[in-house]
Amino acid sequence: MMRIFRIFISLSLLIAGCKSQDEPVSFRRVKQVDFSHVHITDSFWSPRLRNHVIHTLPVCIDQIENQTGRIRNFENAANRFGAHSGIFYDDSDVYKALEGIAYSLINNPDPELERKADEWIAKFAAAQEEDGYINTFYTLTGLEKRWSNMDKHEMYCAGHLIEAAVAYYQATGKRVLLDVSIRMADHMMEQFGPGKRAWVPGHEEIELALVKLSDVTGNRDYLDFAYWLLEQRGQGHGSKGGEGEWHPLYYQDQIPVRELESITGHAVRAMYLFCGMSDVAALKNDTDYIEALDRLWDDVVLTKMYVTGGIGSSRQNEGFTEPYDLPNYEAYCETCASVGMVYWNARMNQLTGEGKYVDVLERSMYNGALAGVSLTGDRFFYVNPLASQGDHHRREWYGTACCPSQISRFLPSIGSYLYGTTEDALWVNLYVGSITRVPVDGGEITLRQETSYPWDGEVILTIASLPQPMKKEVRLRIPGWCKSYGVAVNGEEINPVTMEKGYVVIQKQWKEGDEITLIMDMPVEMVASAPQVKENMGKRAVQRGPLVYCVEDTDNNDFENILLTKGTSFAPAFDKTVLGGVTVIDAVTDESVIRLIPYYAWDNREAGKMKVWITYRDEP
């Protein structure tokens, strides 16, 4: 009852408090089913979501309140007195943690956690200037210097403020922070825009956030401002205000975004840029943007992405170099960038309905992003190499703490990537045990998904409730790794199946109790890099289903001499005593046995060496 009341209040406030404008028609083909409609029940993700509530959020709150000066910056800014501690973009970590709190509250109401969020929000509101500006760094170091350096992350922090505000408003119906974010957005539009000052945000984020603000308020001005900011790139406006050289490639500012051919510069910034372009393209029907995004996707996925779905190989620029430059020990692969790959590929799937984007989303989510947090949920990787000499470990926090706060907001929202809807179809993208309420045709289906994925490939989908029979397609994504599968409806096998863009298409008159069974063969595979990747010549990686595997020396005494051959046999087996319960793989070559574990789970035991790519001999 409380949840229904909150939704009613939220809608009432939205109608009463926002401008009335014509709502833009979305160019998106598929609409995501929001995670608030998805209750995850399976044995793989449920423990991670519990640890998020028990460990991840408390670590973030403790660091923000007690171990660093992040919340104190807001208190000092509210008093207009005191020093600023930390880095100029630290406000963003607080906003991202609050966004994680908001997402957690949607499916796990917690009055104490909500009170903590309200306490923070009161401090944010008090720190806001009369003209709507909010940024503790400039409030405490000199407001006369604000908006003088495009790389000082003012719009980046504002973007995360907006995302947190929208999330908290949707979770609770409370609009204090939403109003703060609206005032900041209005302040920015008073300073910048057509006929006003030029501005190129050094770190993208504001663009996608403004689209969210436009969606929740109905004010198309925010969408138009996002579009204007995107169009500012590549026009020669970028500047650091005399504090250093502006590097157009690093900032994705070398040419207009609609002309981009290849991904360059800082990886996380690029991901947020492409998310903003996707969102704006969807609402403005900009086919030039979509064509550019297609080119960029091919470039990163085919020439600059690791087998883990990680991106950004270079520590020097936290981003990209030349095609196929993919070192293993020196791989950067920032956790935030892998989460960004999930965000971007979800949007590309919505635009096109193509399963290949969910293939990459899944690879990044289960490997590159999930490795970023320990099994207990209280230690984090900033950098995710594909090999280690035993000296790379997760930490509780970082001076630049974007990755812990990124994980804190990403994990509770994973339900958003499972399902989609169109007028004629229900789309099943990811296989995660769950109970989901899917709005269709003015009604609602309750869909139950049962599976032990990613440990095996059997999935049972049951229509648990349906008010009346309904004729609609059900589209089941067949992952790119899956070479053999079978589909049955109510026990009757479908043969032949209809495939379209990576999805099996099933069309029938559905009724309550109908059951779909999908069985995907999940053999162990050795995979090779593109031949242009010099680092991996003569090596193979091991993959099973969506999971990439690695070897740790804690399992393998002769770590330096590990070898795979053409004749190696693999024995996967689930072991509940290892790493919280995982399918381990024993690779048998001649008389030797190699133990492999999922890459996401490495560095959760004794410190030691690790590698993904293993020496391979092309003989029995």
C-alpha positions in Angstrom: 0.0 0.0 0.0 2.8 2.4 0.8 4.4 1.8 -2.6 1.2 2.5 -4.4 0.7 5.6 -2.3 4.2 6.8 -3.2 3.7 6.2 -6.9 0.4 8.2 -6.7 2.0 11.1 -4.9 4.9 11.0 -7.4 2.6 11.2 -10.4 0.5 13.9 -8.8 3.6 16.0 -8.1 4.9 15.5 -11.6 1.7 16.6 -13.2 1.4 19.6 -10.9 5.0 20.7 -10.9 6.2 20.3 -14.5 5.7 22.2 -17.7 3.1 21.0 -20.2 4.8 20.4 -23.5 4.4 18.1 -26.4 6.2 14.9 -25.4 8.8 13.8 -28.1 8.0 10.6 -29.9 10.8 8.1 -29.2 12.6 6.5 -32.0 13.5 3.6 -29.8 12.2 0.3 -31.1 12.3 -1.5 -27.7 11.3 -0.1 -24.4 13.1 -1.4 -21.3 11.1 -3.0 -18.5 12.3 -1.0 -15.5 14.0 -2.9 -12.7 11.3 -1.7 -10.3 9.0 -4.3 -12.0 11.6 -7.0 -11.7 12.2 -9.1 -8.5 15.4 -11.1 -8.9 15.2 -14.5 -7.2 18.1 -16.5 -8.6 21.1 -17.9 -6.8 23.7 -16.0 -8.7 22.6 -12.4 -8.5 20.5 -12.5 -5.3 23.6 -12.8 -3.0 25.2 -9.9 -4.8 22.2 -7.7 -4.3 22.1 -8.7 -0.6 25.8 -7.8 -0.3 25.1 -4.5 -2.0 22.7 -3.6 0.8 24.7 -5.1 3.6 28.2 -4.1 2.6 28.5 -1.9 -0.6 26.2 0.9 0.4 27.5 1.0 4.0 31.1 1.2 2.8 30.2 4.1 0.5 28.3 5.9 3.2 31.1 5.5 5.8 33.7 6.7 3.3 31.6 9.7 2.3 30.7 10.7 5.9 33.6 9.6 8.1 36.8 8.6 6.1 36.9 11.5 3.5 35.7 15.0 3.4 33.0 14.5 0.8 29.9 15.2 2.9 31.8 17.9 4.9 32.3 19.8 1.7 28.6 20.2 1.4 28.3 21.3 5.0 31.0 23.9 4.5 29.5 25.1 1.3 26.1 25.5 3.1 27.9 27.7 5.7 29.9 29.5 3.0 32.9 28.8 5.3 35.7 26.3 5.5 38.1 24.6 3.2 37.4 22.2 0.3 39.0 18.8 0.8 39.7 16.2 -1.9 39.4 16.6 -5.6 37.3 19.0 -7.6 35.0 16.3 -8.9 34.3 14.6 -5.5 30.7 15.8 -5.3 29.9 13.2 -8.1 30.8 10.3 -5.8 28.2 11.4 -3.3 25.5 11.8 -5.9 26.2 8.3 -7.4 26.1 6.7 -3.9 22.7 8.5 -3.4 21.5 7.1 -6.7 22.5 3.7 -5.5 20.5 4.3 -2.3 17.5 5.3 -4.3 17.6 2.2 -6.5 18.0 0.0 -3.4 14.9 1.7 -1.8 12.7 0.9 -4.8 13.0 -2.9 -4.3 14.2 -2.9 -0.6 12.4 -0.2 1.4 14.5 0.8 4.4 13.3 3.8 6.5 16.7 4.3 8.1 18.4 4.4 4.7 15.8 6.8 3.4 16.4 9.0 6.4 20.1 9.0 5.7 19.3 10.0 2.1 17.0 12.8 3.2 19.8 14.1 5.5 22.2 14.3 2.6 19.7 15.9 0.4 19.1 18.7 3.0 22.8 19.4 2.9 22.9 19.5 -0.9 20.0 22.0 -0.9 21.6 24.2 1.7 24.8 24.2 -0.4 23.1 25.5 -3.5 23.7 29.2 -4.5 20.8 31.6 -4.9 21.2 31.5 -8.7 20.9 27.7 -8.8 24.6 26.9 -9.1 25.8 24.0 -7.0 29.4 22.7 -6.8 31.2 22.6 -3.5 34.7 23.0 -5.1 34.0 26.5 -6.5 31.7 27.6 -3.6 34.7 26.9 -1.3 37.6 28.0 -3.5 36.1 31.0 -5.3 32.8 31.4 -7.2 34.5 34.0 -9.4 36.4 31.1 -11.1 33.4 29.0 -11.9 32.7 28.2 -15.6 36.3 29.2 -16.5 37.7 25.7 -17.2 35.8 23.2 -19.3 37.6 20.3 -17.7 36.8 21.1 -14.1 33.8 18.7 -14.2 31.1 21.2 -13.2 28.7 19.8 -15.7 29.8 16.2 -14.9 28.9 16.7 -11.3 25.7 18.4 -12.3 24.8 15.4 -14.4 25.3 12.9 -11.6 23.2 15.3 -9.3 20.4 15.1 -11.9 20.6 11.3 -12.2 20.4 11.0 -8.4 17.6 13.4 -8.2 15.5 11.6 -10.8 16.2 8.3 -9.2 15.2 9.5 -5.7 12.1 11.2 -7.0 11.0 8.0 -8.7 11.8 5.9 -5.6 10.1 8.1 -3.0 8.0 10.8 -4.7 10.1 13.4 -2.8 11.1 16.3 -5.0 13.5 18.4 -2.9 16.5 17.1 -4.8 14.7 17.2 -8.1 14.0 20.9 -7.6 17.7 21.4 -6.7 18.7 19.7 -10.0 16.1 21.7 -12.0 17.5 25.0 -10.6 21.0 23.9 -11.6 19.9 22.9 -15.1 18.1 26.2 -15.5 21.2 28.0 -14.2 23.4 26.3 -16.9 20.9 27.2 -19.6 21.0 30.8 -18.5 24.8 30.7 -19.1 25.1 28.6 -22.2 23.2 27.8 -25.3 22.4 29.4 -28.7 23.4 33.0 -28.7 25.2 32.6 -25.3 28.6 31.2 -24.3 30.0 28.2 -25.9 30.9 25.2 -23.7 32.3 21.7 -24.2 32.1 19.6 -21.0 35.4 18.0 -20.5 33.8 14.9 -19.0 30.6 13.9 -20.6 27.6 12.9 -18.4 25.4 15.9 -18.4 24.0 15.1 -21.8 22.4 11.8 -20.8 21.3 13.3 -17.5 19.5 16.1 -19.2 17.5 13.7 -21.2 16.4 11.9 -18.0 15.4 15.3 -16.6 13.5 16.1 -19.7 11.7 12.7 -19.5 10.7 13.1 -15.8 9.6 16.8 -16.1 8.2 16.8 -19.6 10.3 19.9 -20.3 11.8 19.5 -23.8 14.1 22.4 -23.2 16.4 20.1 -21.3 16.5 17.7 -24.3 17.3 20.6 -26.6 20.1 21.7 -24.3 21.6 18.2 -24.3 21.5 18.3 -28.1 23.2 21.7 -28.2 26.0 20.4 -25.9 26.6 17.5 -28.2 26.7 19.7 -31.2 29.3 21.9 -29.5 31.9 19.2 -29.9 34.3 19.4 -32.8 33.7 23.2 -33.3 37.0 24.5 -31.8 35.4 25.7 -28.6 37.2 23.5 -26.1 39.4 25.2 -23.5 40.9 24.7 -20.1 41.0 28.4 -19.4 44.7 28.8 -19.5 45.4 26.0 -17.0 46.7 23.5 -19.6 46.4 22.3 -23.1 43.1 21.0 -24.4 43.6 17.7 -26.3 40.7 17.2 -28.7 41.2 13.5 -29.2 41.2 12.9 -25.4 38.0 14.8 -24.9 36.2 13.5 -28.0 36.3 17.0 -29.4 38.2 16.6 -32.6 35.3 16.6 -35.1 31.5 17.0 -34.8 30.0 13.9 -33.1 27.9 13.0 -36.1 31.1 12.6 -38.2 32.9 10.3 -35.7 34.5 7.2 -37.2 36.5 5.7 -34.4 36.6 5.8 -30.6 39.4 7.9 -29.0 40.5 9.3 -25.7 39.2 8.6 -22.2 37.0 5.5 -22.2 34.4 6.5 -19.6 33.9 9.9 -21.1 33.4 8.1 -24.5 30.8 5.8 -23.0 28.8 8.6 -21.5 29.0 10.6 -24.8 27.6 7.6 -26.7 24.8 7.2 -24.2 23.9 10.8 -24.6 24.0 10.6 -28.3 21.8 7.4 -28.2 19.3 9.1 -26.0 19.1 12.3 -28.1 19.0 10.4 -31.3 16.1 8.3 -30.0 14.0 11.4 -29.2 15.1 13.7 -32.1 15.1 10.9 -34.7 18.6 11.9 -35.7 19.7 9.2 -38.1 23.2 10.8 -38.5 23.8 10.1 -34.8 22.6 6.5 -35.2 24.9 6.0 -38.2 27.9 7.4 -36.2 27.1 5.2 -33.3 27.0 2.1 -35.6 30.5 3.0 -36.8 31.8 3.6 -33.3 30.4 0.3 -32.1 32.1 -1.6 -34.8 35.4 0.2 -34.0 35.4 -0.5 -30.3 34.0 -4.1 -30.4 36.0 -5.3 -33.3 39.3 -3.7 -32.6 39.5 -2.2 -29.0 37.6 -4.5 -26.7 39.0 -7.2 -24.4 37.5 -10.7 -24.2 36.1 -9.6 -20.8 34.2 -6.8 -22.4 36.6 -4.4 -20.8 37.7 -1.3 -22.7 40.4 1.3 -22.4 43.8 -0.3 -22.6 46.0 2.6 -21.7 46.8 3.8 -18.2 48.2 7.0 -19.7 44.9 8.4 -20.9 42.5 5.9 -19.1 41.4 5.1 -22.6 42.2 4.1 -26.2 45.2 4.0 -28.3 45.5 2.3 -31.7 43.4 -0.7 -32.9 44.4 -4.1 -31.4 46.6 -2.6 -28.7 45.4 -4.8 -26.0 48.1 -5.6 -23.4 47.2 -7.9 -20.5 49.3 -7.0 -17.5 49.1 -3.3 -18.3 45.4 -3.4 -19.3 43.5 -0.5 -17.7 39.9 -1.6 -18.2 38.4 0.8 -15.7 35.3 -0.7 -13.9 33.4 2.5 -14.8 34.1 1.9 -18.5 32.7 -1.6 -18.4 29.5 -0.4 -16.7 29.4 2.3 -19.4 29.5 -0.5 -22.0 26.4 -1.9 -20.3 24.6 1.4 -20.4 25.5 2.2 -24.1 24.8 -1.3 -25.4 21.4 -1.3 -23.7 20.5 1.9 -25.5 21.7 0.5 -28.8 19.5 -2.6 -28.4 16.6 -0.4 -27.6 17.2 1.6 -30.8 17.6 -1.4 -33.1 16.2 -4.6 -31.5 19.4 -6.4 -32.4 20.7 -9.1 -30.1 24.4 -8.4 -30.8 24.3 -5.4 -28.5 23.0 -7.5 -25.6 25.8 -10.0 -26.3 28.3 -7.2 -25.6 26.3 -5.9 -22.6 26.3 -9.4 -21.1 30.0 -9.9 -21.7 30.8 -6.6 -20.0 28.4 -7.1 -17.1 29.4 -10.7 -16.1 33.2 -10.1 -16.6 34.5 -6.6 -16.9 32.0 -4.9 -14.5 31.4 -7.7 -12.0 35.1 -8.2 -11.4 35.1 -4.6 -10.1 33.6 -5.6 -6.8 34.7 -8.4 -4.4 32.4 -11.3 -3.6 31.7 -9.7 -0.2 30.8 -6.4 -1.8 33.2 -4.3 0.2 36.3 -4.1 -1.9 36.7 -2.6 -5.4 38.9 -2.7 -8.5 39.5 0.6 -10.3 41.6 -1.2 -12.9 40.9 -4.7 -14.2 44.0 -6.2 -15.9 43.8 -9.6 -17.7 47.1 -10.8 -16.0 48.7 -10.0 -12.7 52.0 -10.7 -11.0 50.2 -10.9 -7.7 50.5 -7.3 -6.8 47.1 -6.0 -7.9 44.2 -6.1 -5.4 40.9 -4.6 -4.6 40.7 -1.7 -2.2 38.0 -0.3 0.1 38.2 3.1 -1.6 40.2 5.3 -3.9 41.2 9.0 -3.9 39.3 9.1 -7.2 36.4 6.9 -6.1 34.3 6.9 -9.2 34.3 3.0 -9.5 33.0 2.1 -6.0 30.2 4.7 -6.3 29.6 3.5 -9.9 29.1 -0.1 -8.7 26.9 1.1 -5.9 24.4 2.5 -8.4 24.8 -0.1 -11.1 24.2 -3.4 -9.1 20.7 -2.6 -7.8 19.5 -1.6 -11.3 20.6 -4.8 -13.2 16.9 -5.8 -13.5 16.5 -3.1 -16.1 18.4 -5.1 -18.7 16.4 -8.4 -18.6 13.2 -7.5 -20.5 11.9 -5.2 -23.2 8.5 -4.6 -24.8 7.2 -3.4 -28.1 3.7 -3.1 -29.3 3.8 -6.6 -30.8 6.4 -8.4 -28.6 7.9 -9.2 -25.2 11.7 -9.4 -25.4 13.8 -11.5 -23.1 17.3 -10.3 -23.2 19.1 -11.8 -20.2 18.6 -15.0 -18.3 18.3 -14.3 -14.6 15.9 -16.0 -12.2 13.1 -13.5 -11.5 9.5 -12.6 -11.2 8.5 -9.7 -13.4 5.4 -7.6 -13.9 5.3 -6.6 -17.6 2.9 -3.9 -18.7 1.2 -4.9 -22.0 -1.8 -3.7 -23.9 -3.2 -1.8 -21.0 -2.8 -4.8 -18.7 0.0 -6.6 -17.0 1.6 -10.0 -17.4 3.4 -11.7 -14.5 6.3 -13.6 -15.9 8.4 -16.1 -13.8 11.9 -17.0 -15.0 13.7 -20.0 -13.5 17.3 -20.8 -14.3 20.7 -21.6 -12.9 22.4 -19.3 -15.5 25.3 -18.6 -16.0 26.2 -22.1 -14.6 23.9 -23.9 -17.1 21.8 -23.0 -20.1 18.4 -24.2 -19.2 15.7 -21.5 -18.8 12.0 -21.9 -18.0 9.7 -19.0 -18.6 6.2 -19.3 -17.2 3.3 -16.9 -17.6 2.2 -16.9 -14.0 -0.7 -14.5 -14.5 -2.5 -13.0 -17.4 -5.9 -11.4 -17.2 -7.0 -12.7 -20.6 -5.5 -14.5 -23.5 -3.2 -12.4 -25.6 -1.6 -12.7 -29.0 1.9 -11.4 -28.9 5.4 -12.4 -30.0 7.9 -13.6 -27.4 11.4 -13.0 -28.5 14.2 -15.0 -26.8 17.7 -13.8 -27.3 20.1 -16.5 -28.3 23.5 -15.4 -27.1 26.4 -15.2 -29.6 28.3 -17.8 -27.7 25.5 -20.3 -28.1 26.0 -22.6 -31.1 23.2 -25.2 -30.3 19.9 -24.8 -28.5 16.3 -26.0 -28.4 13.0 -24.3 -27.7 9.7 -25.8 -26.5 6.3 -24.4 -25.6 4.3 -26.4 -23.1 6.5 -29.3 -23.7 6.3 -29.3 -27.5 9.5 -28.6 -29.4 9.5 -25.8 -31.9 11.2 -26.9 -35.1 12.1 -25.1 -37.2 12.5 -21.9 -35.2 12.2 -18.4 -36.6 15.3 -16.3 -35.9 15.5 -12.5 -36.3 18.5 -10.4 -35.3 19.7 -12.8 -32.7 16.2 -13.6 -31.2 14.0 -16.7 -31.5 10.5 -15.4 -32.4 7.6 -17.3 -30.9 4.1 -16.2 -31.8 0.9 -17.6 -30.4 -2.2 -16.9 -28.4 -0.8 -16.9 -24.9 -2.7 -17.8 -21.8 -2.0 -18.1 -18.1 0.2 -21.1 -17.3 1.9 -21.3 -20.6 5.5 -22.3 -20.3 8.5 -21.8 -22.6 11.6 -23.9 -22.2 14.9 -22.8 -23.7 17.9 -25.1 -23.4 21.3 -23.7 -24.6 24.3 -26.0 -24.9 27.1 -24.5 -22.8 30.3 -26.3 -23.7 33.8 -25.0 -22.6 35.5 -23.2 -25.5 39.0 -22.1 -26.2 38.9 -18.7 -28.0 41.6 -16.9 -29.9 42.3 -13.2 -30.3 42.2 -11.4 -33.6 45.6 -12.2 -35.2 46.5 -8.5 -35.0 46.7 -8.7 -31.2 50.4 -9.3 -30.8 50.1 -9.8 -27.0 48.0 -13.0 -27.5 49.9 -14.7 -30.3 50.1 -18.4 -29.4 47.6 -18.1 -26.6 44.0 -19.0 -25.9 41.4 -17.9 -23.4 38.8 -20.2 -22.0 35.1 -19.3 -22.0 31.9 -21.1 -20.9 28.6 -19.4 -21.6 28.9 -15.7 -20.8 31.8 -16.2 -18.4 35.5 -15.8 -19.2 37.8 -17.9 -17.1 41.3 -17.4 -15.7 43.9 -19.3 -13.8 45.3 -18.2 -10.4 48.5 -19.6 -8.9 46.7 -20.5 -5.7 45.0 -23.3 -7.7 48.0 -24.2 -9.9 51.4 -25.1 -8.5 53.2 -24.9 -11.9 51.6 -21.6 -12.8 54.4 -20.4 -15.1 54.3 -23.5 -17.3 50.5 -23.9 -17.7 49.7 -25.0 -21.2 46.7 -25.7 -23.4 46.8 -27.9 -26.5 44.4 -28.9 -29.3 43.8 -32.1 -27.3 43.0 -30.5 -24.0 39.8 -31.8 -22.5 37.6 -29.8 -20.1 35.6 -30.9 -17.1 33.3 -28.2 -15.7 31.7 -28.9 -12.3 29.8 -26.7 -9.8 31.6 -26.5 -6.5 29.7 -24.8 -3.7 32.8 -24.7 -1.5 34.8 -22.5 -3.9 34.4 -18.7 -4.1 30.8 -18.8 -2.8 29.8 -21.4 -5.2 31.1 -21.4 -8.8 31.5 -23.7 -11.8 35.2 -24.5 -11.9 36.8 -26.0 -15.0 39.6 -28.6 -14.9 41.6 -28.6 -18.1 43.4 -31.9 -18.6 46.4 -32.0 -20.9 48.4 -35.2 -20.9 49.0 -35.8 -17.2 48.6 -32.3 -16.0 45.4 -30.6 -14.7 44.8 -26.9 -14.8 42.1 -25.4 -12.5 40.2 -22.4 -14.0 37.8 -20.1 -12.2 35.5 -17.3 -13.5 37.5 -14.1 -14.1 35.1 -12.0 -12.1 36.0 -14.0 -9.0 39.8 -13.6 -9.0 41.7 -12.0 -6.2 39.1 -13.1 -3.6 41.5 -15.6 -1.9 45.2 -15.6 -1.3 47.2 -13.0 -3.1 48.8 -14.5 -6.2 49.4 -14.4 -9.9 46.6 -14.5 -12.5 46.1 -14.7 -16.2 43.3 -15.0 -18.7 45.4 -15.8 -21.8 47.2 -19.1 -21.6 50.0 -20.5 -23.8 48.6 -22.8 -26.5 50.2 -25.5 -28.6 48.4 -26.5 -31.8 49.0 -30.2 -31.4 47.3 -33.1 -29.6 
